[in-house]
Structure formats: C-alpha cells, structure tokens
C-alpha cells in the first residue's frame, strides 16, 4: 500500500498494479479498496493499465479532514494523478462516477472518463429537495453518520427498510456480486 497527501493534508491510501496507461478507480460512497468493485476490477484492468485503486477519504486506510466537500475529493484525485505521472484516465462507479466527471471538468489532466451509474437525478422527482438535504446535513453535523446513511438510503434513495438493515449489519454483503465471500 502507498499513500499520497491531498491539498488539505489528508492522506489517501492506494494500491498500484499492472502496467500501461494510468487508470484511477473511483469507487462509490459506501465502498473501499477492500469492499466494493475495485477489488475485483483492479486485477482485470491491470492486464492493460497501471491501475490505482484507492480508499476515498474517510474510508478504509485513508484519512479524513473536516469539513467534507466534494471539492476535497477532487483534490484527492489530483494527488493520485500526480502520483500516476501527471495524467490519468478515471473509471468512476456510482458517486465515484460523479467525482470522476467533476475532476475532469475541473481542468485536471484527465485523459478519458468512464462514469458508470453516476447518481444524477431529475430535480422534479418525488424524492430529494432542500428539506431532505438540510436534514441529511444536520445528521452529519451532529456526528450521526449511521443515521445519515440510513436516512439517505431509506428516505432519499428509496431503498427498502430491510435492505438498509441488512447493509448496516453486513448481511447484504453476501448478495452483492462484487463481494468476495472468502474475505468475510
């Protein structure tokens, strides 16, 4: 495992594998190098790329500096791009797809972007809105991270309550296609 330091001093843990053009994997919000699709994708992509799989800030072995802002995560990607030699392609999954697109739009030296299922929604949808966002921000400000994830998944995303319970206690892992049951 290697580390880079982001602009705000946060250390970001990553693993490098393979050879070829640089490719940074940007996982979704609830993932890390150990849990999520990167663990399975990295070895497959390493046949053709130098793959950088990292723990987003506040996850896995990466540090966390408050207050959180998506711009800090773009700075983390910038630090990884520097470690990769100054330019890289990005493969972002879910919210990682949104971050990858944001990083490319910010002017970083991004060669190509693949954004798989970025969580963009139409503002006219049934869920969301300022009152939802305000409540979510209050939960986070109060340090209630578990409550924030539960609220986001159940009330904002619309995941069924049993799925949220299964996510919280780890039972959902067995049903996720990228979960390596041998690591459990």
Order of alpha helices (4+ residues) and beta strands (2+ residues): beta-beta-beta-alpha-beta-alpha-beta-alpha-beta-alpha-alpha-alpha
